[in-house]
Amino acid sequence: MTLTIPGFDHVRLPGADGVELAAAVGGHGSPVVLLHGFPQTHLMWRHVAERLAGEHTVICPDLRGYGASDKPAATGPEVYSKRTMAADVVALAAALGHERFALVGHDRGALVAFRAGLDHPETLTHLGILDVVPTLDMWNVLHGVPAAVGYHLFLMAQPPGLPETMIANSAEAFFGSFLDAWAGDPAAMPEPVRSAYLRASAAAVPSIVADYRASAGVDVTHDQADQDAGSQLAMPVTVVQQDWGARLGYDAAAVWHAWAPDLDHRLTGAGHFMAEEAPDDITEAIRDLLLR
């Protein structure tokens, strides 16, 4: 049985380049798009989406390459670039009749949201980011022994072939290790949900690896070009993250201020899967963002 967000409709709509995205849509009011992280699907937003649906139209897609969305072959670096994935989200919202919308992303979805904010400033009204720094900064702050927490970034950055084979041969152990290690409250991810994430991820190994590989190549190029040009996010931005700055030895708020002049930076005591572990706090942060 496929798990769903209760009360939401499930649709398939066009993204960019002929790719179709699966999405859960519910509620009424100004639109908010919620993008999931790794190794998850749109289901990670189930608690927050239900809370927001009383006052907003809430759109929760599976990113290209994940969940029930299309998984095109990575015939070139742009196929899974965050620029292309951001274009997917803009096209999906437009297909639902929304030319402007708020966008909130977690983990991989947050990197897509960041790119959408830079590429489509006229489209995004507000931007929410959960538990990342931009791709360019991510590579700059990963150094020394503490960088071992991000070993998967280095693994999936390798040329096509070996990473896909290694992960596919131990998919449940690989993806499950992140669900276990990154959860501050394992009870927030009950077994049916955990199993759904593992099934979806095991069925998408090549596209998940391609998504990560793009973040060691083309995504860095795009971020560097924007940094060199002095580009910044024009909309109000809220960032909620664990205290990665203290763990890895950098000033996370300062990293984000360089990109986002209108910034609300918050630290959380929840684990990485904060939308599931602390949905009231994340809902409050999103509501506060939308009032700015």
Secondary structure by P-SEA (a helix, b strand, c coil): ccccccccccccccccccbbbbbbbbbbccbbbbbbccccccccaaaaaaaaccccbbbbbccccccccccccccccccccaaaaaaaaaaaaaaacccbbbbbbcaaaaaaaaaaaaaccccccbbbbcccccaaaaaaaccccccccaaaaaaaaccccaaaaaaaacaaaaaaaaaaaaccccccccaaaaaaaaaaaaacaaaaaaaaaaaacaaaaaaaaaaaaccccccbbbbbbccccccccccaaaaaaacccccbbbbbccccccccccaaaaaaaaaaaaac
